[in-house]
Amino acid sequence: MFTTQRGRFDFPPAIPVDSRPDTRSPSRFLFWLIRSYGWVVPAMTASAATWLIPAAVTPWLLGRAIDTGINHGVVDSLGWVAALLGVILIGVVGGIAFHTFAVRMWLLGIYGIQRRVTRQSVHLGHVLNRRVPTGEVLSVSSSDSDQFGATVDAFGHAIAAAISFLLASVLMLTTSPTLGLLVLVAVPLLVGASTPVLRPLTRAQAAERTESSSLTSLATDIATGLRILRGVGGERTFAANYERQSQKVRRLGVRLGTWQALVEAISILLSGLLLVALVYLGSMRLLEGTLSVGELISFFGYAVFLISPMQTFFDFAQKWVQGLVAAGKTIALLSADVPWAPGQQKLGDRPVLVDEASGVTVTPGRMLGVVSADPDASAALADRLGRYLPDGTPEDADDDELSARAKRRARRERMAERRRRASEDAEAAAKSWGVSADGVDYSLLEVTDLRERIVVSHTGAMLFAGTLQTAVDPWGTHSRQQAEEALRVASAEDIYASLPDGWQGRIDEKGRGLSGGQRQRVVLARALLRDPEILVLVEPTSAVDAHTEARISERLAGHRLGRTTVVVTASPLLLRRCDEISVLVDGREVARGTHEELHDHPDYRSVIARGMEDSP
């Protein structure tokens, strides 16, 4: 939506979010993108033709006006002069319309791609970083969306330039068939002479684009972890890594600029050669008496004009190469899909959950504590209960010491690894998930319904920038009384009191400005306010002090009384409040009971004793 002083108007929804992009190849994606703009690209191309065609006709009219003035007098040439002024006026109007539609297309393209990237990121959820690195997502949303606008702009401009070139060639043929044929044959040959440098230009563009996204990922990691880096004295190490990566990007940028400069130099050289050839041949025809003065001036105008279409063709070649590189990165993101099979069944009321891998049974209406000496095993159990894939982030770093061939081989191996991992994820999701609800395997359940009924809150859950109210109740579906109760249970009343504007107090992205314990309690309050039928909490009190942890334990047990809750923790204060506790060894349940019943169990005591040592 865009607003003006007079009112409000909406741009047409170019690039509909629900449409399926053609991701079979980068070129097919670009053509899909062009089609998705609807009438905007044809209107832009027609306006560009209206802008360029008068420039092709102007030399012909100018020559006619000069010859008429020489042969019949100034008065008889005024008609040609008026026609020349009219054509120039048409060109001015066409230029304004072209730039208007071009900017419109550019903006629609940028926001359309960003909307699609956002939708795809939400659709993939936690699977996103298994498919595409974070830097790639940011680059596609920012620089690539802008690059698509430049590519489509150059595409429409090139079609208009081809139309004006053909018109100028026809006019030259009617004046001098020899010179007209020369232009028709020479221009395609001269443009084709630049094709040998397009392949290395493409490689340079792809390498620079890949390393730029890696630099973006590194900068994001540094920005989000700056406080931690300073705390452990690691800022120098990360600064050195960033400097090394930025220098790599600089070197690749210089190489890319060299190839781009070479293409520009070739275009200028060949255009100049064509100009010289036309002027020379036209002058010879004038001396032979086969061309008039006006016709010679027209041919000189044609020669000057033809520089513009040739420059446009060369510019389009560069922009198309850059668009293909951007499209290759974009389709890697947009073609990724979640590996979930489309289950049809709904989760039953108060289901009994059974995890085959660990042997853990979750009884409805009770609070189950899960204790494991291996935190990864208990975290994996939480992921399985919520039907989440285990975490995995693809690596894209290149070794500076590797040769260019070795780097390309390493990239191919990483892409093959990603495809293999995606295939394994899809196969795993299509098979039995290994967790059943009332005897029905998760693979047969509808994922949306399952996620609605079972909520998993990890320690790595994010806080977005906004107010405390949106952090606790991002859906805006609960009353203030309910939100305050969730804060109370999470022992987060002090956060509300510490913010100057209370519920409208601002929280920075990822909760910067809050302590680790405060962020953890806001995340807990958000999960409690959601009030799901089954709530899985992973180490919900690991960053708070013992007194706060005791309050949370007592309030959490009372708040979730009668509802199914799974708490993965090593905190004795939380475990004491659980109805029953499952002890895992090597990922399997070896004991089950209350805190008092398991007090003398060696595996349980070893984990609990360590938790008591870690407790403040």
C-alpha positions in Angstrom: 0.0 0.0 0.0 1.3 3.5 -0.9 -0.2 6.8 0.3 -0.3 10.2 -1.3 -1.4 13.6 -0.1 -4.7 13.3 -2.0 -5.5 9.8 -0.7 -4.6 6.2 -0.8 -4.1 3.7 -3.6 -2.8 0.2 -3.8 -0.4 -1.2 -6.4 -1.6 -4.3 -8.2 -0.3 -7.5 -6.5 2.6 -8.3 -8.9 4.3 -11.6 -8.2 1.4 -13.2 -6.4 2.7 -14.9 -3.3 0.5 -18.0 -3.9 1.8 -18.6 -7.4 4.3 -21.3 -7.9 7.6 -20.1 -9.4 9.3 -22.0 -12.1 12.4 -23.3 -10.4 13.6 -25.7 -13.0 16.5 -23.4 -14.1 17.6 -19.8 -13.5 16.5 -18.7 -17.0 13.1 -20.3 -16.6 12.7 -18.5 -13.2 13.6 -15.1 -14.8 11.0 -15.7 -17.6 8.4 -16.7 -14.9 9.3 -13.5 -13.1 8.8 -11.4 -16.2 5.4 -13.0 -16.8 4.4 -12.6 -13.2 4.5 -8.8 -13.5 1.4 -8.9 -15.7 0.8 -5.8 -17.8 3.6 -3.8 -16.2 6.5 -5.2 -18.3 4.6 -4.8 -21.6 3.6 -1.3 -20.7 7.2 -0.5 -19.8 8.5 -2.0 -23.0 6.0 -0.1 -25.1 6.9 3.1 -23.4 10.6 2.4 -24.0 9.9 1.8 -27.6 8.0 5.1 -27.8 11.0 6.8 -26.2 13.6 5.2 -28.6 11.7 5.0 -31.9 11.7 8.8 -32.3 15.5 8.8 -31.9 15.6 6.3 -34.9 13.3 8.4 -37.0 14.9 11.8 -36.2 17.9 11.4 -38.5 15.6 10.5 -41.4 13.4 13.5 -40.8 16.4 15.8 -40.4 17.9 14.6 -43.7 14.6 15.2 -45.4 14.3 18.7 -44.0 17.8 19.6 -45.1 17.4 18.3 -48.6 14.0 20.0 -49.0 15.4 23.3 -47.7 18.4 23.1 -50.1 16.3 22.1 -53.2 13.0 23.9 -52.6 13.6 26.6 -49.9 13.2 27.0 -46.2 9.4 27.4 -46.4 8.9 24.0 -47.9 11.1 22.4 -45.2 8.9 23.7 -42.3 6.6 20.7 -42.6 9.5 18.3 -42.0 10.7 20.6 -39.1 7.2 20.4 -37.5 7.2 16.6 -37.9 10.7 16.5 -36.3 9.4 18.5 -33.3 6.4 16.3 -33.0 8.6 13.2 -32.9 10.8 14.7 -30.3 7.7 15.5 -28.2 6.5 11.9 -28.5 10.0 10.8 -27.4 9.8 13.0 -24.3 6.4 11.6 -23.3 7.6 8.0 -23.9 10.7 8.6 -21.8 8.6 9.8 -18.9 6.2 6.9 -19.2 9.1 4.4 -19.5 10.8 5.6 -16.3 7.5 5.7 -14.4 6.7 2.1 -15.3 10.3 1.0 -14.7 10.2 2.3 -11.2 6.8 0.8 -10.6 8.1 -2.6 -11.8 11.2 -2.3 -9.7 9.3 -1.6 -6.5 6.8 -4.3 -7.2 9.6 -6.8 -7.9 11.5 -5.9 -4.7 8.6 -6.2 -2.4 7.2 -9.2 -4.2 10.4 -11.1 -3.8 10.8 -10.0 -0.2 7.2 -11.2 0.6 7.9 -14.5 -1.1 11.1 -15.0 0.8 9.4 -14.1 4.1 6.6 -16.6 3.3 9.0 -19.3 2.4 11.1 -18.7 5.6 8.0 -19.0 7.7 6.9 -22.0 5.7 10.2 -23.8 6.2 10.5 -22.8 9.8 13.3 -24.6 11.6 14.1 -26.5 8.4 15.3 -23.3 6.7 18.9 -23.4 7.9 19.2 -27.0 6.8 18.3 -25.9 3.3 19.9 -22.4 2.8 22.5 -20.5 4.8 21.3 -17.4 6.7 23.5 -15.1 4.5 21.8 -16.5 1.4 18.4 -15.7 2.7 19.4 -12.1 3.6 21.1 -11.6 0.2 18.1 -13.0 -1.8 15.8 -10.7 0.1 17.9 -7.6 -0.3 20.5 -7.5 -3.1 18.9 -10.2 -5.4 15.4 -8.7 -5.3 17.0 -5.4 -6.4 19.0 -7.2 -9.1 15.8 -8.7 -10.6 14.5 -5.2 -11.1 17.6 -4.3 -13.0 17.4 -7.4 -15.1 13.8 -7.0 -16.1 14.4 -3.3 -16.7 17.2 -4.2 -19.1 15.0 -6.9 -20.7 12.3 -4.4 -21.6 14.9 -1.8 -22.7 16.6 -4.3 -24.9 13.3 -5.3 -26.7 12.6 -1.6 -27.3 16.2 -1.1 -28.6 15.7 -4.0 -31.0 12.5 -2.5 -32.3 14.2 0.9 -32.8 17.2 -0.8 -34.4 15.0 -2.6 -36.9 13.2 0.6 -37.8 16.5 2.5 -38.3 17.7 -0.3 -40.5 14.6 -0.2 -42.7 15.1 3.6 -43.1 18.7 3.0 -44.0 17.8 0.4 -46.5 15.3 2.7 -48.3 18.1 5.3 -48.5 21.1 3.1 -49.3 20.6 -0.7 -49.5 24.4 -1.3 -49.3 24.8 0.7 -46.0 21.6 -0.7 -44.6 22.7 -4.3 -45.2 26.1 -3.5 -43.7 24.4 -2.4 -40.5 22.0 -5.4 -40.4 24.9 -7.8 -40.7 27.5 -6.0 -38.7 25.5 -5.3 -35.5 24.7 -8.9 -34.6 28.3 -9.9 -35.4 29.6 -7.2 -33.2 27.3 -8.0 -30.3 28.2 -11.7 -30.7 31.9 -10.9 -30.4 31.4 -10.2 -26.7 29.9 -13.6 -25.9 33.3 -15.2 -25.1 33.7 -13.0 -22.1 30.3 -13.7 -20.7 31.2 -17.1 -19.3 34.1 -15.9 -17.1 31.9 -12.9 -16.2 29.2 -15.3 -15.0 31.8 -17.3 -12.9 33.2 -14.1 -11.4 29.6 -12.9 -10.6 28.7 -16.2 -9.0 31.9 -16.3 -6.9 31.5 -12.8 -5.7 27.8 -13.3 -4.9 28.5 -16.5 -2.9 31.3 -15.0 -0.8 29.2 -11.8 -0.2 26.5 -13.9 1.3 29.1 -15.7 3.5 30.3 -12.3 4.7 26.7 -11.3 5.5 26.3 -14.4 7.6 29.5 -13.7 9.4 28.4 -10.1 10.1 25.1 -11.3 11.4 26.7 -13.8 13.7 29.1 -11.1 15.1 26.3 -8.6 15.5 24.0 -11.0 17.4 26.8 -12.4 19.6 28.8 -9.3 20.3 28.1 -9.2 24.0 29.1 -12.8 24.4 32.3 -12.3 22.3 33.3 -9.4 24.5 32.6 -11.5 27.6 35.0 -14.2 26.5 37.5 -12.0 24.7 36.7 -13.4 21.3 36.0 -10.2 19.4 39.5 -10.0 18.0 39.3 -13.5 16.5 35.9 -12.8 14.9 37.2 -9.4 13.7 40.2 -11.2 12.0 37.8 -13.7 10.4 35.6 -10.9 9.1 38.6 -9.0 7.8 39.9 -12.1 6.0 36.4 -12.7 4.5 35.9 -9.1 3.5 39.3 -9.1 1.7 38.3 -12.2 -0.2 35.1 -10.4 -1.3 37.1 -7.3 -2.2 39.4 -9.4 -4.4 36.5 -11.1 -6.1 34.8 -7.7 -6.6 37.9 -6.4 -8.3 38.0 -9.5 -10.6 34.3 -9.0 -11.3 34.8 -5.3 -12.1 37.7 -6.2 -14.4 35.4 -8.5 -16.5 32.6 -5.9 -16.5 35.1 -3.2 -17.6 36.2 -5.5 -20.4 32.7 -6.0 -21.6 32.1 -2.2 -21.5 35.4 -1.6 -23.4 34.4 -4.1 -26.1 31.0 -2.5 -26.5 32.5 1.0 -26.8 35.2 -0.2 -29.2 32.9 -2.0 -31.5 30.3 0.8 -31.5 33.0 3.3 -32.4 34.2 1.1 -35.2 30.7 0.8 -36.6 30.4 4.6 -36.4 33.6 5.2 -38.2 32.7 2.7 -40.9 29.3 4.2 -41.6 30.7 7.8 -41.7 33.5 6.7 -44.1 31.2 4.8 -46.4 28.6 7.5 -46.4 31.2 10.1 -47.3 32.4 7.9 -50.2 28.8 7.7 -51.4 28.5 11.4 -51.2 31.6 11.9 -53.3 30.3 9.4 -55.8 27.1 11.4 -56.0 24.8 8.5 -54.9 24.0 10.3 -51.6 22.7 13.8 -51.0 23.9 16.1 -48.2 20.8 15.4 -46.2 21.1 11.7 -46.6 24.8 11.8 -45.5 23.7 13.7 -42.4 20.9 11.1 -41.9 23.5 8.3 -42.0 25.7 10.1 -39.6 22.7 10.4 -37.3 22.0 6.7 -37.8 25.5 5.9 -36.9 25.4 7.9 -33.7 22.0 6.5 -32.9 23.1 2.9 -33.3 25.6 3.3 -30.5 22.7 3.5 -28.1 21.0 0.1 -29.1 24.4 -1.6 -29.1 25.2 -0.3 -25.6 21.8 -1.4 -24.5 22.4 -5.0 -25.9 25.7 -5.2 -24.1 24.2 -3.8 -20.9 21.4 -6.4 -21.2 23.9 -9.2 -21.5 25.6 -8.1 -18.3 22.3 -7.6 -16.4 21.0 -11.0 -17.7 24.2 -12.7 -16.4 23.8 -11.1 -13.0 20.1 -12.0 -13.0 20.9 -15.7 -13.8 23.3 -15.8 -10.8 20.7 -14.2 -8.5 18.0 -16.5 -9.9 20.2 -19.5 -9.1 20.5 -18.5 -5.5 16.8 -17.6 -5.3 15.5 -20.9 -6.6 17.7 -22.7 -4.1 15.6 -21.0 -1.4 12.2 -21.0 -3.1 12.3 -24.6 -4.4 13.1 -25.9 -0.9 10.1 -27.6 0.8 9.3 -29.0 4.2 9.7 -32.8 4.3 6.4 -33.4 6.0 4.1 -35.9 4.5 0.5 -34.4 4.2 -1.1 -36.3 7.1 -4.9 -36.3 7.3 -5.8 -37.4 10.8 -6.3 -35.1 13.8 -4.8 -35.4 17.2 -7.3 -36.9 19.7 -8.4 -35.4 23.0 -5.9 -36.0 25.8 -3.7 -38.4 23.8 -1.1 -40.7 25.3 2.2 -40.0 23.6 4.8 -42.8 23.1 8.3 -42.3 21.8 9.7 -45.5 20.4 13.4 -44.3 20.3 13.5 -43.6 24.1 10.7 -45.7 25.3 9.2 -42.6 27.1 5.4 -42.5 27.6 3.7 -39.1 28.2 0.6 -39.6 30.3 -2.1 -37.0 29.7 -2.9 -34.5 32.4 0.4 -35.0 34.3 3.7 -33.2 34.4 6.6 -35.4 33.3 10.2 -34.5 34.0 12.9 -35.8 31.7 16.5 -36.2 33.0 19.4 -37.2 30.9 23.2 -37.0 31.3 23.3 -36.2 27.6 21.5 -32.9 26.9 21.3 -33.7 23.2 19.4 -36.9 23.8 16.7 -35.1 25.8 16.6 -32.2 23.4 16.1 -34.7 20.5 13.2 -36.2 22.5 11.6 -32.8 22.7 12.1 -32.3 18.9 10.4 -35.7 18.2 7.5 -34.9 20.4 6.9 -31.6 18.5 7.7 -33.3 15.1 10.8 -31.1 14.5 13.9 -32.2 12.7 17.1 -32.1 14.7 19.1 -28.9 14.2 21.6 -28.7 11.3 23.2 -25.8 9.7 25.0 -26.1 6.3 28.5 -24.8 6.1 29.6 -22.7 3.2 33.1 -21.5 4.2 35.9 -21.9 1.7 39.5 -22.4 2.7 41.6 -19.5 1.6 44.4 -22.0 0.7 42.4 -24.0 -1.7 42.7 -23.4 -5.5 39.8 -22.2 -7.6 39.2 -25.7 -8.9 39.3 -27.2 -5.4 36.8 -24.5 -4.2 34.4 -25.3 -7.0 34.7 -29.0 -6.1 34.1 -28.2 -2.5 31.0 -26.1 -3.4 29.7 -29.0 -5.5 30.2 -31.4 -2.6 28.4 -29.1 -0.2 25.4 -28.8 -2.7 25.4 -32.6 -3.0 25.4 -32.9 0.8 22.5 -30.5 1.0 20.5 -32.5 -1.6 21.4 -35.7 0.3 20.2 -34.2 3.6 17.0 -32.9 2.0 16.4 -36.4 0.5 17.0 -38.1 3.9 14.7 -35.6 5.6 11.9 -36.3 3.1 12.4 -40.1 3.4 12.4 -39.9 7.2 9.3 -37.8 7.2 7.5 -40.1 4.8 8.3 -43.1 7.0 7.1 -43.7 10.5 8.0 -40.8 12.7 8.5 -43.0 15.7 6.2 -41.1 18.0 2.6 -42.1 18.3 -0.5 -40.4 19.8 -3.0 -43.0 21.1 -1.4 -45.5 18.8 -1.4 -43.3 15.7 2.0 -42.5 14.3 2.9 -38.8 13.8 3.4 -39.3 10.1 -0.3 -39.9 9.7 -1.3 -36.7 11.6 -1.9 -33.3 10.1 1.2 -31.2 11.0 -0.7 -27.9 11.4 -3.1 -29.5 13.9 -0.3 -31.2 15.7 1.8 -28.0 16.1 -1.4 -26.2 17.3 -1.9 -28.8 20.1 1.7 -29.5 21.0 4.1 -26.5 21.7 7.8 -27.0 22.2 9.6 -24.1 23.9 13.4 -24.3 23.5 16.1 -22.2 25.2 17.0 -20.9 21.7 13.5 -19.4 21.1 13.7 -15.9 19.6 12.3 -12.6 20.7 11.5 -10.1 18.0 11.8 -6.4 18.2 8.6 -4.7 19.5 6.8 -4.0 22.8 6.6 -6.3 25.8 3.0 -6.9 24.9 3.8 -8.2 21.4 6.7 -10.3 22.9 4.4 -12.1 25.3 1.3 -12.1 23.1 2.4 -11.9 19.5 -1.0 -13.1 18.2 -2.9 -10.4 20.2 -5.6 -12.9 21.1 -5.5 -12.8 24.9 -6.7 -10.4 27.5 -4.3 -8.3 29.6 -5.4 -10.3 32.7 -4.3 -13.5 31.0 -1.0 -12.0 29.9 -0.3 -10.7 33.4 -1.0 -14.2 34.8 1.5 -15.7 32.3 4.1 -13.1 33.5 3.4 -14.0 37.1 3.8 -17.7 36.5 7.1 -17.1 34.7 8.2 -14.8 37.6 8.7 -12.0 35.1 6.8 -9.2 36.8 10.1 -7.3 37.4 10.5 -7.0 33.6 7.2 -5.3 33.3 8.1 -3.0 36.2 11.6 -2.2 34.8 10.3 -0.9 31.5 9.3 2.8 31.5 6.1 2.2 29.5 5.1 -1.1 31.0 3.3 -3.3 28.4 4.3 -0.8 25.7 7.9 -0.8 26.7 10.2 -1.5 23.8 12.3 -4.7 23.5 15.1 -4.8 21.0 15.6 -7.6 18.5 16.5 -10.9 20.1 15.9 -9.4 23.5 19.0 -7.3 23.5 19.0 -5.1 26.6 17.5 -7.9 28.7 19.6 -10.3 30.7 19.7 -13.9 29.8 17.3 -14.8 32.6 14.9 -12.1 31.6 14.8 -13.2 28.0 14.2 -16.8 29.2 11.3 -15.8 31.4 9.7 -13.7 28.6 9.9 -16.8 26.3 8.4 -18.9 29.1 5.6 -16.5 29.6 4.9 -16.5 25.9 4.6 -20.3 25.8 2.4 -20.3 28.9 0.1 -17.7 27.5 -0.3 -19.9 24.4 -1.8 -22.5 26.9 -1.5 -25.5 24.6 -2.9 -28.9 25.4 0.6 -30.4 25.5 3.5 -28.1 26.5 7.1 -29.3 26.2 9.7 -27.1 28.0 13.4 -27.5 27.4 15.5 -26.1 30.3 13.1 -23.3 31.1 15.0 -22.0 34.2 18.6 -22.6 33.2 19.5 -18.9 33.3 17.7 -17.8 36.5 18.9 -17.8 40.1 17.7 -20.4 42.6 15.1 -18.1 44.3 13.5 -17.2 41.0 13.7 -20.9 39.9 11.8 -21.9 43.1 9.0 -19.5 42.4 8.7 -20.6 38.8 8.6 -24.2 39.8 5.8 -23.7 42.3 3.7 -21.5 40.0 4.3 -23.6 36.9 3.1 -26.8 38.7 -0.1 -25.0 39.8 -0.7 -23.3 36.5 -0.4 -26.5 34.4 -2.3 -28.7 36.9 -4.4 -31.2 35.0 -2.7 -30.5 31.6 0.0 -32.5 29.9 3.5 -31.0 30.4 6.9 -32.3 29.7 9.9 -30.5 31.3 13.4 -31.4 30.1 15.6 -30.3 32.9 18.3 -31.1 35.5 16.9 -28.7 38.1 16.0 -30.5 41.4 13.5 -27.6 42.1 11.6 -28.3 39.0 11.8 -32.1 39.2 10.5 -32.1 42.7 7.2 -30.6 41.3 6.8 -33.2 38.6 4.2 -35.9 38.9 6.8 -38.4 37.5 10.3 -38.4 36.1 11.9 -40.3 33.3 15.6 -41.0 33.5 17.4 -41.5 30.1 20.7 -43.2 29.6 22.1 -43.3 26.1 18.8 -42.0 24.9 16.7 -44.8 26.5 14.5 -44.7 29.6 16.1 -46.7 32.4 14.0 -45.6 35.3 10.8 -43.8 36.1 9.2 -42.5 39.3 8.9 -39.4 41.5 11.7 -37.3 42.8 11.7 -39.2 46.1 11.4 -42.6 44.5 14.4 -41.9 42.3 16.5 -40.2 44.9 18.9 -43.1 45.3 19.1 -44.1 41.6 22.7 -43.6 40.6 22.0 -42.2 37.1 19.4 -39.8 38.5 21.6 -38.7 41.4 24.6 -38.0 39.1 22.6 -35.6 37.0 20.8 -34.0 39.9 24.0 -33.6 41.9 25.6 -31.8 38.9 22.5 -29.6 38.6 22.8 -28.7 42.2 26.5 -27.8 41.7 25.6 -25.6 38.8 22.8 -23.9 40.6 23.7 -20.5 42.2 
